[in-house]
Amino acid sequence: MHAAAHRHRALAVAAGLGLLLPPLLAAGPEAAASAAPAPLAAGSMAAAPYEYLGWGDPQKPADVMAATGVKWFTLAFVLSDGGCNPKWDGSRALTGGSDQAAINAIRAKGGDVVVSVGGWSGNKLGEKCSSASALAGAYQKVIDAYRLKALDIDIEDTEFSNATVRKRVVDALKIVKSANPGIVTYVTMGTTPSGPDANGKDLIKKGAAAGLANDGWVIMPFDFGGHSGTMGAATVSALDGLKAAVKSAYGYSDDTAYRHIGVSSMNGRTDDAGETVTTGDFQTILDYARRHHIARFAFWAVNRDRSCGSGGSAGDSCSGVPQAPYAFTKIVVQYAG
């Protein structure tokens, strides 16, 4: 699936390690009605750019906070260790290591984190856990390890394309929401320029049919494989399509539907040759987010939010476009929900 796929596939190949980032069931009106709108993520949690601590010469989160004012990060990625057990990149323990140290440092500076489970490559918990209850248990281990207020499920590749797994993820998240009152959940997926594809629409419908009060259905509007116009305009079109899908599935009003969608863009040169997301495009997204009070404005990734220097090219540690350090983060941090 293009939008989510290329982002992590290209970066996973460069890093040489596994990363993470869903047939149609219609939601009946009574099922949709039972999925009362989720509590809305407000304030700085809504602006939580991704940082990946496993590659790309990651900046110290505390330094990013000091330079930009950002308070929240989405830290990626938690994967399966080969079974139904979560580890960072499928190999690093949740507690006691460098990842926990980074989270502690963020919190010491008054910030907090969303942890992202998923991505393009590697062993995926949604597939390795054989039931919704087992998958919810794996998610719960992550929540408990860090006393999380928010969890992001970045559903890509075979997790996204398998209808059984899509249903398992939705059902697991419903268990998590019940067991952790007030926790904010995001489900992040790829998209077309006109909105979610058939798998994405089905995932949203499955959520509504299950009564999942998800806080944010989030799309990654890039790696389109060619389109006309700016990436800002393409993102607006994709978000409008997402809003329509969420409104239809859940029976929300327009305003409520907008407040339950989100965007995770990619700064600078994307994985598609010739595709560039500019700071101007980010400003377009910010304007849209403010106008409609969407649930989330994030991007991939803080690691890339700097110029590549002489002779450099876009990759895991720079954007591939001329820019001041943290130019994209400084736009995202202006969003307050």
PyMOL commands that set and color helices and strands:
alter all, ss='L'
color gray80, all
select helices_A, chain A and resi 2-15+29-34+43-46+61-68+98-108+125-128+132-146+157-161+163-179+198-210+231-250+254-258+279-292+302-304+327-332
alter helices_A, ss='H'
color red, helices_A
select strands_A, chain A and resi 50-52+72-80+86-88+112-118+150-154+184-190+216-220+261-266+268-269+276-277+296-300
alter strands_A, ss='S'
color yellow, strands_A
deselect
rebuild
show_as cartoon
